[in-house]
Amino acid sequence: MVCVNQTLANSTNDFSSCSYLVNSDTGVSHVISYPSTALLNTNSTMAAGTYSFLLLLLNNSLEQKHTETFSLPLVGSSGTGKTCWTLEKATAYGGNSITGVTTVSPNPNTRSTLAMDCGAASAADPKYTTEIFETLGDGGYNNTDIDGGVYVKLLQDDNLTLATSVDNSKRIAVALPVAITTKSTSSYEIGFKVVGSSSVDLHQDSGTLTALKIGADPFQVTFAVN
């Protein structure tokens, strides 16, 4: 969405000045399969006018499905091998304890907590695994990054109220200061670049490598008005 005047407040936000490309309380699912591209399912049209902010509201639970082969065997949730793949589990980006979310541990006695399994390439059966951004990377969930005027906050599931705990952090809100003028004939292109936005988290202990999970790292977003 684009907004006439919007930063991210200290309590509850007001998006009444915004015009939408996607207007939905439940949101839309967007799947990108590398190296292909995929069109975002929009359901609204932005009104003609001049706007000062581009605002993104994203679910803070990012799903990934991934398989990777290494030169050495790795220990997974139930097997060991050079090929590792994602399991249908949820993990926390900042490592906090979230209700109902797996706390990954390389301890052999808690190996079942791992969000990846390993074995022969023929055994690979990747599922969507979920990385939840319960913090903004520095232990907080209610921080503002004003580097270059960009505002970032975690919101609750009403899409308006700022998060107050790791359990009620449900959305990532990003407000970027931009000068956008749209016309009734304008067309739009929004892109999400995910190259380099995934990391395989490993643990080494006494020469043993363990595949912990696949992490969701920051991705790039581009927006063009034609």
C-alpha positions as CSV (number, residue, x, y, z in Angstrom):
1,M,0.0,0.0,0.0
2,V,1.1,3.6,-0.4
3,C,0.2,6.4,2.2
4,V,0.0,10.1,2.2
5,N,1.7,10.4,5.6
6,Q,2.6,7.4,7.6
7,T,5.3,6.4,10.1
8,L,5.1,3.6,12.6
9,A,3.7,4.9,15.9
10,N,4.5,3.9,19.4
11,S,1.2,2.2,20.1
12,T,-1.5,1.9,17.4
13,N,-1.1,2.9,13.8
14,D,-3.5,4.7,11.5
15,F,-3.5,3.6,7.9
16,S,-6.6,5.6,6.8
17,S,-4.6,7.6,4.3
18,C,-3.3,4.5,2.5
19,S,-4.3,3.2,-0.9
20,Y,-3.9,-0.5,-1.5
21,L,-2.6,-3.0,-4.0
22,V,-3.6,-5.8,-1.6
23,N,-6.5,-5.1,0.7
24,S,-7.2,-8.1,2.8
25,D,-7.5,-8.8,6.6
26,T,-6.2,-12.3,6.0
27,G,-3.5,-11.4,3.4
28,V,-2.5,-13.3,0.3
29,S,0.0,-16.2,0.1
30,H,2.9,-15.6,-2.3
31,V,5.1,-18.5,-3.4
32,I,8.5,-17.9,-5.1
33,S,10.4,-21.0,-6.5
34,Y,14.0,-20.2,-7.3
35,P,15.1,-19.3,-10.0
36,S,11.6,-18.6,-11.3
37,T,9.5,-15.5,-10.8
38,A,5.8,-15.4,-9.6
39,L,3.2,-12.7,-9.9
40,L,1.7,-11.3,-6.7
41,N,-2.1,-11.8,-6.4
42,T,-3.3,-8.2,-6.0
43,N,-7.0,-7.5,-5.3
44,S,-7.2,-3.7,-5.2
45,T,-6.3,-0.6,-7.3
46,M,-4.4,2.4,-5.9
47,A,-6.2,5.7,-6.3
48,A,-4.5,8.5,-8.3
49,G,-2.6,10.9,-6.2
50,T,0.7,11.8,-4.6
51,Y,2.0,9.7,-1.7
52,S,5.0,10.0,0.7
53,F,5.3,6.4,2.0
54,L,5.3,2.9,0.7
55,L,4.0,0.6,3.5
56,L,4.4,-3.2,3.6
57,L,2.6,-5.5,6.0
58,L,4.1,-9.0,6.0
59,N,3.3,-12.1,8.0
60,N,6.3,-12.6,10.3
61,S,6.2,-16.4,9.7
62,L,8.2,-17.0,6.5
63,E,8.0,-20.5,5.0
64,Q,10.8,-22.2,3.1
65,K,11.2,-25.6,1.4
66,H,14.9,-26.5,0.7
67,T,17.2,-29.4,0.0
68,E,21.0,-29.1,0.0
69,T,23.9,-31.5,-0.6
70,F,27.2,-31.1,1.3
71,S,30.7,-32.5,0.9
72,L,30.6,-34.1,4.4
73,P,27.8,-36.0,6.1
74,L,25.7,-34.1,8.6
75,V,23.5,-35.2,11.5
76,G,19.8,-34.5,11.0
77,S,16.6,-35.1,13.0
78,S,16.6,-38.9,12.5
79,G,19.3,-39.7,10.0
80,T,22.9,-38.8,8.9
81,G,24.1,-38.1,5.3
82,K,25.4,-35.6,2.9
83,T,22.0,-34.4,1.7
84,C,19.8,-32.5,4.1
85,W,16.2,-31.2,3.8
86,T,13.7,-29.1,5.7
87,L,11.0,-30.6,8.0
88,E,7.5,-29.3,8.7
89,K,8.5,-27.4,11.9
90,A,8.5,-23.8,13.2
91,T,11.6,-22.1,14.7
92,A,12.3,-18.7,16.1
93,Y,14.6,-16.3,14.3
94,G,15.9,-14.7,17.5
95,G,16.0,-18.0,19.5
96,N,13.3,-17.0,21.9
97,S,10.8,-19.4,23.5
98,I,7.5,-19.0,21.7
99,T,4.4,-20.9,22.7
100,G,4.0,-23.9,20.4
101,V,7.3,-23.4,18.6
102,T,10.2,-25.8,18.5
103,T,13.4,-24.8,20.4
104,V,16.2,-26.3,18.2
105,S,18.9,-28.1,20.1
106,P,22.0,-30.0,18.8
107,N,22.0,-32.2,21.9
108,P,21.9,-35.8,20.9
109,N,19.3,-36.5,23.5
110,T,17.0,-33.8,21.9
111,R,17.9,-34.6,18.3
112,S,14.2,-34.8,17.3
113,T,13.9,-31.0,17.8
114,L,16.0,-30.4,14.7
115,A,14.2,-28.8,11.8
116,M,16.2,-30.6,9.1
117,D,16.9,-34.2,8.4
118,C,19.8,-35.7,6.5
119,G,20.5,-38.9,4.6
120,A,20.9,-40.1,1.1
121,A,19.8,-37.9,-1.8
122,S,17.2,-40.4,-2.7
123,A,15.6,-40.1,0.7
124,A,15.1,-36.3,0.5
125,D,11.5,-35.3,1.2
126,P,11.5,-31.5,1.9
127,K,8.5,-29.9,3.6
128,Y,7.8,-26.2,4.3
129,T,9.5,-25.1,7.4
130,T,8.6,-21.9,9.2
131,E,11.0,-19.2,10.5
132,I,9.2,-16.8,12.9
133,F,10.6,-13.3,13.2
134,E,9.7,-12.7,16.9
135,T,12.4,-10.0,17.2
136,L,14.1,-7.6,14.9
137,G,17.4,-9.2,15.4
138,D,18.6,-7.4,18.5
139,G,16.4,-9.1,21.1
140,G,13.6,-6.5,20.7
141,Y,10.2,-6.7,19.0
142,N,9.2,-3.1,19.2
143,N,12.2,-1.3,17.7
144,T,12.4,1.3,15.0
145,D,15.2,1.3,12.4
146,I,15.5,4.8,11.1
147,D,18.6,4.2,9.0
148,G,17.8,6.2,5.8
149,G,14.3,7.0,7.2
150,V,13.1,3.4,7.0
151,Y,10.8,2.4,9.8
152,V,10.4,-1.2,10.9
153,K,8.1,-2.6,13.6
154,L,6.5,-5.9,14.7
155,L,2.7,-5.7,14.9
156,Q,0.0,-7.8,16.5
157,D,-2.5,-9.8,14.3
158,D,-4.9,-6.8,14.1
159,N,-2.3,-5.3,11.7
160,L,-2.4,-2.0,13.7
161,T,-1.2,-2.5,17.3
162,L,2.5,-2.7,18.0
163,A,3.7,-6.0,19.4
164,T,4.4,-6.2,23.1
165,S,5.8,-9.8,23.4
166,V,7.3,-12.5,21.3
167,D,4.0,-14.4,21.5
168,N,1.8,-11.6,20.0
169,S,4.3,-10.6,17.3
170,K,2.5,-11.6,14.1
171,R,3.4,-9.0,11.4
172,I,6.4,-7.2,10.0
173,A,5.6,-3.6,9.1
174,V,8.0,-1.6,7.0
175,A,7.4,2.1,6.1
176,L,9.7,3.5,3.4
177,P,9.8,7.2,2.7
178,V,9.3,7.6,-1.1
179,A,7.8,10.1,-3.5
180,I,5.1,8.3,-5.5
181,T,2.7,9.9,-7.9
182,T,0.1,7.7,-9.5
183,K,-2.5,8.2,-12.2
184,S,-5.6,6.3,-13.2
185,T,-3.6,4.8,-16.0
186,S,-0.6,3.7,-13.8
187,S,0.5,0.1,-13.6
188,Y,2.6,-1.3,-10.8
189,E,5.4,-3.9,-10.3
190,I,6.4,-5.2,-6.9
191,G,9.3,-7.7,-6.6
192,F,10.7,-9.8,-3.8
193,K,14.3,-10.9,-4.3
194,V,15.1,-14.0,-2.3
195,V,18.6,-14.8,-3.6
196,G,20.8,-15.0,-0.6
197,S,17.9,-14.8,1.8
198,S,18.2,-18.3,3.2
199,S,20.9,-19.7,5.5
200,V,21.5,-23.3,6.6
201,D,22.2,-23.1,10.3
202,L,24.8,-25.7,11.4
203,H,26.4,-26.7,14.7
204,Q,29.9,-28.3,15.1
205,D,30.8,-30.3,18.2
206,S,33.9,-32.6,18.4
207,G,34.0,-33.0,14.7
208,T,30.3,-33.7,14.3
209,L,28.3,-31.4,12.1
210,T,24.6,-31.0,12.8
211,A,22.0,-29.5,10.6
212,L,19.8,-27.3,12.9
213,K,17.4,-25.5,10.6
214,I,17.2,-23.3,7.6
215,G,16.9,-19.6,8.6
216,A,15.1,-16.8,6.8
217,D,17.3,-13.9,6.2
218,P,16.3,-10.4,5.0
219,F,15.1,-10.2,1.4
220,Q,15.0,-7.3,-1.1
221,V,11.8,-5.6,-2.2
222,T,11.4,-3.4,-5.3
223,F,8.4,-1.3,-6.3
224,A,7.9,0.5,-9.6
225,V,5.1,2.7,-10.8
226,N,4.8,2.9,-14.6
